[in-house]
Amino acid sequence: MATLIYSAITSLDGCIADEDGNFDWAEPDEQVHRFVNERERSVGTLLLGRRMYEVLVAWETMDLADQPSHIRDFAEIWRGADKIVYSTKLESASSERTRIERTFDAAAISRLKASADRDVSIGGPHLAAEAMKTGLVDETQLFVAPVVVGGGTRCFPYGVHLRLELVEERRFANGMVYLRHRVVG
């Protein structure tokens, strides 16, 4: 059975973007990016909300000729993963190995977890909240940036209640902290 992982980069005050939708403060440096790459290797399927997909789909066609190895590596990981995008607005996908779903179906995700031979990652706080409310998320992997943005899109929307057990932590030279928690209830 696959593990369903909610992974996000968040500000210290719990936002993935500020009130203007800006998240340039969240860009990982090389050390963090290499660590993210290692975590993402176990993932075979990405579950994404529309906005998260629109941010990440750039990895599909990015010119990698002059990019450092950690950037080329992440692009390869992205391109090799299956992607399910939840959107009522997108007409079609602009990346390979991608399908659009109109509604979140907890039973379908449960079946995916049961049959997958690689982990499943969920990106986007609102989509992840739906999975959390139905008890599907098995762990969280948060990269906490050393910045307070004062408000914006919350990493964990209101209405989500999880009991967590810290299973791994790491501090990076740029001040970012990685926290991996297992959901225990």
MOURLIN-V401151 format. One record per residue. N is the residue number from 1. RES is the residue in one small letter. PSI is psi in whole degrees, 0 to 359 (999 if undefined). Layout:
BEGIN
[[N/RES/PSI] [N/RES/PSI]]
END
This chain:
BEGIN
[[1/m/137] [2/a/155] [3/t/135] [4/l/118] [5/i/127] [6/y/117] [7/s/136] [8/a/154] [9/i/128] [10/t/154] [11/s/167] [12/l/331] [13/d/17] [14/g/28] [15/c/144] [16/i/346] [17/a/152] [18/d/184] [19/e/337] [20/d/4] [21/g/7] [22/n/137] [23/f/26] [24/d/336] [25/w/346] [26/a/357] [27/e/122] [28/p/144] [29/d/181] [30/e/317] [31/q/312] [32/v/318] [33/h/317] [34/r/322] [35/f/316] [36/v/314] [37/n/316] [38/e/322] [39/r/323] [40/e/343] [41/r/331] [42/s/352] [43/v/128] [44/g/335] [45/t/134] [46/l/127] [47/l/122] [48/l/141] [49/g/165] [50/r/312] [51/r/318] [52/m/319] [53/y/315] [54/e/331] [55/v/313] [56/l/338] [57/v/344] [58/a/333] [59/w/342] [60/e/319] [61/t/7] [62/m/134] [63/d/118] [64/l/2] [65/a/315] [66/d/17] [67/q/149] [68/p/165] [69/s/324] [70/h/331] [71/i/315] [72/r/321] [73/d/314] [74/f/320] [75/a/319] [76/e/319] [77/i/313] [78/w/310] [79/r/333] [80/g/351] [81/a/147] [82/d/145] [83/k/132] [84/i/120] [85/v/127] [86/y/113] [87/s/140] [88/t/354] [89/k/325] [90/l/132] [91/e/323] [92/s/163] [93/a/148] [94/s/28] [95/s/157] [96/e/161] [97/r/36] [98/t/138] [99/r/153] [100/i/134] [101/e/140] [102/r/329] [103/t/153] [104/f/125] [105/d/101] [106/a/322] [107/a/321] [108/a/320] [109/i/321] [110/s/317] [111/r/320] [112/l/313] [113/k/318] [114/a/330] [115/s/345] [116/a/142] [117/d/357] [118/r/160] [119/d/163] [120/v/135] [121/s/142] [122/i/130] [123/g/140] [124/g/123] [125/p/326] [126/h/318] [127/l/316] [128/a/323] [129/a/321] [130/e/316] [131/a/323] [132/m/318] [133/k/335] [134/t/4] [135/g/20] [136/l/335] [137/v/128] [138/d/330] [139/e/158] [140/t/144] [141/q/105] [142/l/137] [143/f/109] [144/v/116] [145/a/145] [146/p/66] [147/v/145] [148/v/125] [149/v/352] [150/g/6] [151/g/165] [152/g/212] [153/t/118] [154/r/141] [155/c/318] [156/f/105] [157/p/159] [158/y/149] [159/g/358] [160/v/128] [161/h/119] [162/l/141] [163/r/132] [164/l/151] [165/e/123] [166/l/124] [167/v/346] [168/e/145] [169/e/153] [170/r/140] [171/r/140] [172/f/159] [173/a/331] [174/n/3] [175/g/353] [176/m/149] [177/v/134] [178/y/130] [179/l/119] [180/r/124] [181/h/143] [182/r/136] [183/v/126] [184/v/3] [185/g/999]]
END
